[in-house]
Amino acid sequence: MKVFLVLLALLFCGLGAQGIPRNGRAIACPDSFLITPCVCTLNGQQVDMTCAGLTSLKSLTDIFARTFPTNVLHSIVIQSSTLGPLPNDVFNGKSFEIISFLNNRLTSFDNTGILSSSSSTLRSLTVRQDTDDWTFNFANLQGYNLLTSLELSGYSMVLSGTLSSSSLTSVTLRSDFLAALPPLGTLPALTLLNLDGSVIASLAGNSFSSLASLSQLYLGHNKIESLSSGLMSLAASITQVDLSSNLIDTVQPNWITGVSSATSVQLVNNYISVLDQASFEGVIQSLMPSGKLLLDGNPLVCGCEVAWVVTNSAYLTVANDARCVNGTRLTNLDPNYYLQNC
């Protein structure tokens, strides 16, 4: 009996208080006193960490300089901390699948190998930091072939380098310093690009033509004033184009291609006053019969300029939310009046 108890005690010590065996190995959290103020939890066979209130970069690097029961962890959230510019391999050989930096101070990503220990495991990276000026160098993500989700958001964030990835499917970028589209390299798997809520004022022609898998493009709440010819050459997979709440008052012919009856194009809450047939008829025809061109919130002049829409019921089905400057829906206008007077 004594031998059995001794063996049981040795087994318990070998696993640690939170240990779970997996494939003959112990999956365990580090002892809590070694990682304070970070907290480690076991969720099934996943090791997750949260670090809040770190007061210096040294406090973070000291924690990860220690020996952990495993160097392969699932996720880490670092929040409400003051760190400074992060060094290369900030986690000292520990790898994660999900990394989040939330609401930190004076934390910047200027170096190019900051997350290098997670290069073969990282699937999701989120950085949200709305105080202080900070930078993120896209070179940090070179060779991360499992990375599918990226969110970088901050009022004073500055991006450097070119974003290229063979695996990214979702990218969200938001900054009050983001006045132009950041350099986009090869992104063959990208399906969602969210640039909503920045200060983008202009787009270069064919900015999105290389994004062969793109299905959702969000450019709302920016400072775009015009849509020029050849501006948006989109993949046939596109289902959502959101340009709402910009400053758009000029739309030229052939400004968008690639849309289909599976696409919704949102131009809500802009400053478009003339529904120019040369600029919009081709778009509406491409969206027929079940796509949508959303125009509510624009001060449309409803003279003969809209006759081509009002007198075509199929067109009205696509643009059925459009209103005149006086609030009247185009669908409520009398087509006979336009047939007789225009």
PyMOL commands that set and color helices and strands:
alter all, ss='L'
color gray80, all
select helices_A, chain A and resi 2-15+32-35+57-65+116-118+138-141+277-287+304-310+313-318+330-332+335-341
alter helices_A, ss='H'
color red, helices_A
select strands_A, chain A and resi 20-22+25-27+38-43+46-52+75-79+98-102+124-128+134-137+149-153+157-160+170-174+192-194+216-218+226-227+232-233+240-242+250-251+256-257+264-266+292-294
alter strands_A, ss='S'
color yellow, strands_A
deselect
rebuild
show_as cartoon
